[in-house]
Amino acid sequence: MPSDSVPELSSMEVARLLLAALQTHGVRDVVICPGSRSAPLAYALAEAEAAGTIRLHVRIDERVAGFTALGLTLASDAPVPVLTTSGTAVGELLPAVMEANHVGAKLVVLSADRPAELHGTGANQTTNQVDLFGAHVRGSVTIPAGTHPDALVADALVFARGTAAVAQGPVQINVAFRDPLVPAPGDKLPEFGANITHPPVALASENEPEWRNHIPGTERRTVVVAGHGAGREAEDFARALGLPLFAEPSSNARFGPNAIGPYRTLLAGHMARIERVVLFGRPTLTRPVGMLLGNPDIDTALWAPAPAPWFEPGRRREQAIGNPAALAEFAGVGSEGWLGQWQGLGRQAEEAIGEAIFIDGGLNGPAVAREVWALSRGNLVLGSSNVIRDADLCGHPAPRPAATVYANRGLAGIDGTLATATGIAQARGGRKTTLLVGDVTFLHDAGALLIGEGEPEPELDVVVLNDSGGAIFSTLEHGAVEESGRYANTVERLFGTPHRVKIQPLAAAYGWEYLAVDTVDELRDALQRPGTRRIIEVAVPRSGLRALHAGITARTSALAWPRVH
């Protein structure tokens, strides 16, 4: 307890001071879960919401709340706290914290705690919450009951925003509250003020280099790989130096004339032509890109102007370069015909893939991804497993970006995807959000469909590619094991995880509009119709997927290298 010379603050005073400190550091959204020990902060947040300075998002499931906060901070680039009571509630946040760690998201865990005198006594919902998240947070501070929180909150938020030596990322603020946990008898909510407004989210940094100021004289057969989070500067770099661009969907660099959509299908036959690779962002999707970056005959460089949350210095083979002129000098300008040959090859591959995925006239994963990619405006969120790989295979690079693309690629898990999308939709109000997920990803996070009575409703379309199980494993080596028959139905049961869940009643139970589509035209029509909360189900067969991808590989691997005209 505080000494006699320092008066102890009440829990409500601590909560109000803590919230004021958070607001000083740019907090405008808070996700909150119900609980008793966290009650002082809940009341303080209600006061701030009434004053119009904080926007609250209430969720009953802490895991859902964590990923909702993750989506909010990803889309707003502001720190977003998620508030829980003590005990297992805090542990439920671990998956979202782990994802935030690996993508460098400014997620703030506000964990309420029992005061020190109750620890070790068997008091209800009391456990050691200090440093609970270990290496997955940039910093963890504990505010003892009754003490002023300002300095500790400031320390935590500095780590959340990152330093010259440490990448930005999640932090934990563990605050102990002593009874009483409710406002004083004379306290009440202020008169309600105007709802908080959010500034538009910038899509590009003002500090991005002007690559055209660093054009080298050397010609080289270099390609640019844009992984997750690369941003628009990867496209700027490729265009300025006349280089082919291999951009993953969540790079937000997959646009412009230099972007080669079906790049991954072309690498097997033409990797040997590549002399150098410049990497922006984190590559997460395909083995061909992994083989390209690991090829000892190809020199590679990584654009690293600041600490990255996804690797430790010295752990990757690429030469880390943080100087624009040095990166341009490493890459060189594209040799004569180099870009045009890749562009011609890309057009041929797109045509071949289009013929393959529509060969039977029905819908399948790649066909759905192609339509969703082409028609999405505002925000596009892609689930893990097959759907993001289908978008990578079939998403045609537009002249300019039509949507900002998000995906949980930090650890590429399927958990929390719906919740992340609701957070993104709330952060970027006025922009339609489309989420494309597989059925297993959808079911894993079905609790995120619950938007409480009176809570802000996201403008969100959830497109569910339903093939009644986990299709991705059939496209991996496990598919060959299944075809061999050596393990009977082991692959289907343990990897495919078949199910018979009916999505329409689930949508109705949570109050979402439901649409079922069976054709390309129906899908296009559904995606272009207005709506607030909709689930669009596309039922497709899982059988034949391995053969479909084998056919695509066969068609594209037969494409000859174009001649220079």
C-alpha angles and dihedrals in degrees: 000000000000115000122259090257092059113057113228115245119229118247091251091052091050091048094051093047091048091051092048090053091050091051090051087060096052104272111153103150127052128182112211135191123199118259143134104236090049091051097108091059091044091056092044090051091050088054091050092048090051089052090052097242101107133041115214128207114192121205128171096208116068094206090053090045092053093054092043088057089047090055091048094053094043091055099038100035087220127118110267121193124210113204123210138166121245130284126029090355089076092049090056088069095063097096092052091045091051091051091046090051094056096044096039096242119168096236113160119204110209102191118182115216142188116256118266095258091064096052115102092018100095091252113168118273091003120140138139104281097165111116088353092152096049115185092003095078128062091221142355126204131181122209110205117225114279097013130121109262103198101100095042093048090051091051091051095048092050089060091045090058093045133233136237089273103033129051118237117262148130125327136188126227108189111192125186119214126197123203133303094065098176134076120273116268092258096049122104141162116280121240108286114263132199117301114264115261125213125217117238114274114246115231096200135038120245087223096062113128122254096237093189088070090063106050109153125212098228120096118218140166094245130155129198118226115199113197130183113319095009092133133199094307089075089061091045091052094048093047095046093052098037095243132147113255122217103191128179115220095251093048089084086218097094098114141078133061096294096057113106106204103198094037096137094061090053100050097079092061100034109028091106090065091063118096102179140009129208113199125205119183127349121315108219112153121062142039093219090062090046089053091048093053092044096048106120091207092062123072114224136194132189122213101230112163091153138018112291123215095217104061141029119236111265095022098098128061096227118102105248111227125182100171117088095214092049092050092050091048091051092050101041121194121296114275119243111297093358098119094038092053092053090046091052092047090049093053091051091048093049090053092049092048091048090055091048099050095046096040094113096036093241135107124268136164098276092045092051092047091050092054095044091049092049097047104037117111129181106009129005120191118192124200123223127258117042105347097067090045089050089052089049090052099044108020106115112218108244123215088250130012112272096185138021107242124218132182136162095245098146090094097355093230124157095224121105096013097130091045091050090052093051089052092050091049091051094047094051100044116184092033118099114238123209122192122196115195141155120247096256091052089048094050093045090062101030090128088071088070088075108099108176124238110280095011119131109271118227119229093234139153114198110199109197116198097204117195093150097251148012107318099175094078092062089061092052129066089283088071090064090050090052093049091051092061091218093125099037109216096341095113093047094048102039100033106019092046095194118208142174101217114153109222098193095066089044090055091048092049091056095041099250125142111247130212128176118202129190105175139046091249092052091050092050091049093049094049092052097047118096120249142143108219114007137160113205111193121201111187113204134167119257094205115092095028093115091050091048092056091044088055092051090051091050093050096047098040089059093060113114124226108262120244122242111254 
